[in-house]
Amino acid sequence: MVCVLFYDGIGHWNEYLSKVQKSSKPGRSKMKLLSAITLALAAIAAHAAAPQGIDVSSYQGDVNWSTVKSNGVQFAYIKATEGTSYTNPYFSSQYTGATNIGIIRGGYHFARPDVSSGATQATYFLAHGGGWSADGITLPGALDIEYNPYGAECYGLSASAMVSWIKDFSNTYLAKTGRYPGSSTSSLLLALALILDLVIYTTTDWWTTCTGNSAAFASNNPLWIARYASAIGTLPAGWAYTTFWQYADSGSNPGDQDIFNGDAAGLGRMAKGS
C-alpha cells in the first residue's frame, strides 16, 4: 500500500491511499497510484503558492524585514493596541519596516472587553495604527479576541454580552473605515470575487465557550483561526472556511506563523478592497 499525504491549501491535511495489489490487471493499480501522486503534487504546489505570513508584537522588537521577505513572507499583522491604554512601542518601526520592504501589512487590536466598550476600543485602535486605505498594501484591521491572560476566560461577560461587544467593535470599525475588520472569501472563490470586511482572530474553543458559538459574524467578518496542529479542525459556527490560519507560534520567521487561504492575487485584492 502506498500512502501519500499532502496539504489541500485550505488548512486540512488529506490522506490519499492507493492500494497497489497484485491482480490480473496490474495496469489499473499503476494508474491509481499515478493518479494519487498527481493529486498530491498538485496540492503541494497549491500550498506552496499560498502566501505565507507572520504576526508580531512588542515581544519581537526590531524585526529584520529583509530577511523575513527573503524567507518568502508576503504579509504581516502587527499588534497596534490593547484595550484603551496600551500601544505597541515597536509598532511604528515594525509597520514602516514591513512597508519599506514591500510586505503587505495590517494592524491588530487585542480586545479587553472587561475594561471598556467595543466602540471605545475600536476608536482607540483606529487612532493608533488600525486604519485601512485602499492602497494595495494595507490589510483590514484585525480584532484579536481570545483567552484572557489577566483573569476570567470570558472577561466576566455572558455569551450574549460578548457577542454584543464584538458587534459594537465591528460596527464602529465599519462606520469609520467603510469596511468591517478583515475580509475575504474561500480559496475557490478568490479568483472570481472578494467580499471585503474586519478580520476576527480567535480559537474555536474560546469562541464556543465565550460567545456560545455565535454564527452572527460569518457573513461579514473574515476568520483568522489559531490552531497549532497539522489540520485546522472544526471552525466556529457559520464560517465555512478560514481566511487566515495561524498554524504555529514559532518557526523560521519572527512571531507566529500564518498562511493566507488563497493566492497572492487574492491577498492583493484584499488589500485594495476590490
C-alpha positions as CSV (number, residue, x, y, z in Angstrom):
1,M,0.0,0.0,0.0
2,V,1.2,3.5,-0.9
3,C,0.2,6.4,1.4
4,V,0.5,9.9,0.1
5,L,0.0,12.9,2.5
6,F,-0.5,16.4,1.3
7,Y,-1.9,19.8,2.2
8,D,-5.0,20.9,0.4
9,G,-4.4,24.7,0.5
10,I,-7.3,25.4,2.8
11,G,-5.9,24.0,6.0
12,H,-6.6,20.3,6.1
13,W,-4.2,17.5,5.7
14,N,-5.7,15.0,3.4
15,E,-4.6,11.4,3.0
16,Y,-4.8,9.7,-0.3
17,L,-4.3,6.0,-0.3
18,S,-3.6,3.9,-3.4
19,K,-3.6,0.2,-2.8
20,V,-1.2,-1.4,-5.2
21,Q,-2.1,-5.1,-5.2
22,K,-1.3,-8.0,-7.4
23,S,-4.0,-8.7,-9.9
24,S,-4.7,-9.9,-13.4
25,K,-4.9,-6.2,-14.4
26,P,-1.8,-4.5,-13.0
27,G,-2.2,-1.5,-15.3
28,R,-5.2,-0.3,-13.2
29,S,-3.1,-0.4,-10.0
30,K,-0.4,1.7,-11.6
31,M,-2.9,4.2,-12.9
32,K,-4.4,4.5,-9.4
33,L,-1.0,5.1,-8.0
34,L,-0.1,7.7,-10.6
35,S,-3.4,9.4,-10.1
36,A,-2.8,9.7,-6.4
37,I,0.7,11.0,-6.9
38,T,-0.6,13.6,-9.4
39,L,-3.2,14.8,-7.0
40,A,-0.6,15.0,-4.2
41,L,1.8,17.0,-6.3
42,A,-0.9,19.4,-7.4
43,A,-1.9,20.0,-3.8
44,I,1.7,20.6,-2.7
45,A,2.1,23.1,-5.5
46,A,-1.1,24.9,-4.3
47,H,0.2,25.0,-0.7
48,A,3.5,26.4,-1.8
49,A,1.7,29.2,-3.8
50,A,-0.4,30.2,-0.8
51,P,1.0,33.4,0.7
52,Q,2.9,32.9,3.9
53,G,2.8,35.4,6.7
54,I,3.6,36.3,10.3
55,D,2.1,38.3,13.1
56,V,4.3,40.2,15.6
57,S,4.1,42.4,18.6
58,S,6.5,44.1,21.0
59,Y,7.9,40.7,22.0
60,Q,9.6,40.5,18.7
61,G,11.1,44.0,19.0
62,D,13.1,45.1,15.9
63,V,12.4,42.8,13.0
64,N,14.8,42.2,10.2
65,W,12.2,42.6,7.4
66,S,14.7,42.0,4.6
67,T,15.4,38.5,6.0
68,V,11.7,37.9,6.6
69,K,10.9,38.8,3.0
70,S,13.8,36.7,1.6
71,N,12.3,33.8,3.5
72,G,9.1,34.1,1.5
73,V,6.8,36.0,3.8
74,Q,4.3,38.1,1.9
75,F,2.1,39.6,4.6
76,A,2.2,40.5,8.3
77,Y,-0.2,41.5,11.0
78,I,1.4,43.8,13.7
79,K,-0.1,44.4,17.1
80,A,-1.0,48.1,17.4
81,T,-3.1,48.3,20.6
82,E,-4.7,46.6,23.6
83,G,-7.7,47.9,25.5
84,T,-7.6,51.6,25.6
85,S,-4.3,52.2,27.5
86,Y,-1.6,50.2,25.6
87,T,0.1,50.9,22.3
88,N,2.9,48.7,20.9
89,P,6.1,50.7,21.3
90,Y,7.6,49.0,18.3
91,F,4.5,49.4,16.1
92,S,5.8,52.3,14.0
93,S,9.2,50.7,13.3
94,Q,7.7,47.3,12.6
95,Y,4.9,48.7,10.4
96,T,7.3,51.0,8.5
97,G,9.9,48.3,8.1
98,A,7.3,45.9,6.5
99,T,6.1,48.7,4.3
100,N,9.5,49.7,3.0
101,I,10.4,46.1,2.0
102,G,7.1,45.6,0.2
103,I,5.3,43.3,2.6
104,I,1.5,43.7,2.8
105,R,0.7,44.6,6.4
106,G,-2.1,45.5,8.7
107,G,-2.6,46.2,12.4
108,Y,-4.4,44.2,15.0
109,H,-6.0,45.0,18.4
110,F,-6.0,42.8,21.4
111,A,-9.5,43.0,22.9
112,R,-10.2,43.8,26.5
113,P,-14.0,43.5,26.8
114,D,-13.6,43.9,30.6
115,V,-12.3,47.4,30.6
116,S,-14.4,49.4,28.0
117,S,-16.9,49.2,25.2
118,G,-16.3,47.8,21.8
119,A,-16.8,51.2,20.2
120,T,-14.4,52.8,22.5
121,Q,-11.7,50.3,21.8
122,A,-12.3,50.4,18.0
123,T,-11.9,54.1,18.1
124,Y,-8.6,53.8,20.1
125,F,-7.4,51.1,17.6
126,L,-8.1,53.4,14.6
127,A,-6.3,56.3,16.3
128,H,-3.2,54.2,16.8
129,G,-2.4,52.3,13.6
130,G,-5.6,50.3,13.0
131,G,-6.8,52.2,10.0
132,W,-7.3,51.0,6.4
133,S,-6.9,52.5,3.0
134,A,-7.3,51.0,-0.5
135,D,-3.6,51.3,-1.3
136,G,-2.9,47.7,-2.1
137,I,-0.5,47.2,0.8
138,T,-2.8,47.6,3.8
139,L,-4.8,44.7,5.2
140,P,-8.0,45.5,7.0
141,G,-7.7,45.7,10.8
142,A,-8.0,42.5,12.9
143,L,-9.7,42.0,16.2
144,D,-7.8,39.6,18.4
145,I,-10.5,38.2,20.7
146,E,-9.3,35.2,22.8
147,Y,-8.3,33.8,26.1
148,N,-8.0,36.5,28.8
149,P,-4.3,36.5,30.1
150,Y,-5.3,38.6,33.1
151,G,-8.3,36.8,34.6
152,A,-11.6,35.1,33.8
153,E,-11.5,33.4,30.4
154,C,-14.6,35.3,29.1
155,Y,-13.7,38.6,30.7
156,G,-16.6,38.4,33.0
157,L,-19.2,38.7,30.2
158,S,-22.0,36.4,29.3
159,A,-22.1,34.9,25.8
160,S,-24.8,37.4,24.7
161,A,-22.9,40.3,26.2
162,M,-19.7,39.2,24.4
163,V,-21.5,39.0,21.1
164,S,-22.8,42.5,21.6
165,W,-19.3,43.7,22.5
166,I,-17.8,42.3,19.3
167,K,-20.7,43.7,17.2
168,D,-20.0,47.1,18.8
169,F,-16.4,47.0,17.8
170,S,-17.0,45.7,14.3
171,N,-19.8,48.1,13.5
172,T,-17.7,51.1,14.8
173,Y,-14.8,50.0,12.6
174,L,-17.1,49.7,9.6
175,A,-18.6,53.1,10.2
176,K,-15.2,54.8,10.3
177,T,-13.4,52.9,7.5
178,G,-16.1,51.7,5.2
179,R,-15.3,48.1,5.9
180,Y,-15.6,45.5,8.7
181,P,-12.4,44.4,10.3
182,G,-11.0,42.0,7.8
183,S,-12.3,40.3,4.7
184,S,-12.1,37.6,2.1
185,T,-13.7,34.6,0.5
186,S,-12.9,30.9,0.2
187,S,-9.9,29.9,-1.9
188,L,-12.4,28.6,-4.5
189,L,-14.0,32.0,-4.9
190,L,-10.9,34.2,-4.7
191,A,-10.4,34.0,-8.4
192,L,-13.9,35.4,-9.0
193,A,-14.6,37.9,-6.3
194,L,-13.6,39.2,-2.9
195,I,-16.0,40.1,-0.1
196,L,-14.3,42.9,1.8
197,D,-14.9,43.3,5.6
198,L,-12.9,43.4,9.8
199,V,-10.9,40.2,10.5
200,I,-11.7,38.3,13.7
201,Y,-8.9,36.3,15.2
202,T,-9.9,33.6,17.7
203,T,-9.8,29.9,18.5
204,T,-12.8,27.6,18.1
205,D,-12.6,26.6,21.8
206,W,-12.7,30.2,23.1
207,W,-15.4,31.2,20.6
208,T,-17.6,28.3,21.5
209,T,-17.1,28.9,25.3
210,C,-17.4,32.7,25.3
211,T,-19.9,33.6,22.5
212,G,-22.0,30.4,22.7
213,N,-20.5,29.6,19.3
214,S,-22.3,32.5,17.7
215,A,-22.7,32.4,13.9
216,A,-23.6,36.2,13.8
217,F,-20.3,37.3,12.2
218,A,-19.6,34.8,9.5
219,S,-21.3,36.8,6.7
220,N,-19.3,40.0,7.3
221,N,-16.1,39.2,9.2
222,P,-13.3,37.0,7.7
223,L,-12.0,34.5,10.1
224,W,-8.4,34.2,11.3
225,I,-8.2,30.9,13.2
226,A,-5.5,29.9,15.6
227,R,-4.7,26.2,15.8
228,Y,-1.3,24.7,16.2
229,A,-1.7,21.4,14.5
230,S,-1.5,19.7,11.2
231,A,-5.2,20.4,10.5
232,I,-7.4,23.3,11.2
233,G,-10.2,21.2,12.6
234,T,-13.7,22.4,13.4
235,L,-14.3,26.1,12.7
236,P,-16.6,28.3,14.8
237,A,-20.2,28.3,13.8
238,G,-21.2,30.0,10.5
239,W,-17.7,30.1,8.9
240,A,-17.3,27.6,6.1
241,Y,-13.6,28.4,5.7
242,T,-10.9,30.5,7.3
243,T,-9.2,33.4,5.6
244,F,-6.0,33.2,7.6
245,W,-4.6,30.3,9.6
246,Q,-2.1,30.8,12.5
247,Y,-0.6,27.4,12.5
248,A,2.4,27.8,14.8
249,D,3.7,30.1,17.5
250,S,7.3,29.9,16.2
251,G,9.2,29.0,13.1
252,S,11.8,30.2,10.7
253,N,10.5,33.7,11.0
254,P,9.8,36.0,13.9
255,G,6.5,35.8,15.7
256,D,3.6,33.5,14.9
257,Q,3.4,31.7,11.6
258,D,0.4,32.3,9.3
259,I,-0.9,31.3,5.9
260,F,-3.5,33.0,3.7
261,N,-6.3,30.9,2.2
262,G,-5.8,31.9,-1.4
263,D,-3.1,33.2,-3.8
264,A,-1.0,36.3,-4.0
265,A,-3.5,38.0,-6.3
266,G,-6.3,37.4,-3.8
267,L,-4.2,38.8,-1.0
268,G,-3.6,41.9,-3.1
269,R,-7.3,42.3,-3.9
270,M,-8.0,42.1,-0.2
271,A,-5.6,45.0,0.5
272,K,-7.1,47.0,-2.3
273,G,-10.6,46.5,-1.2
274,S,-11.7,45.3,-4.6
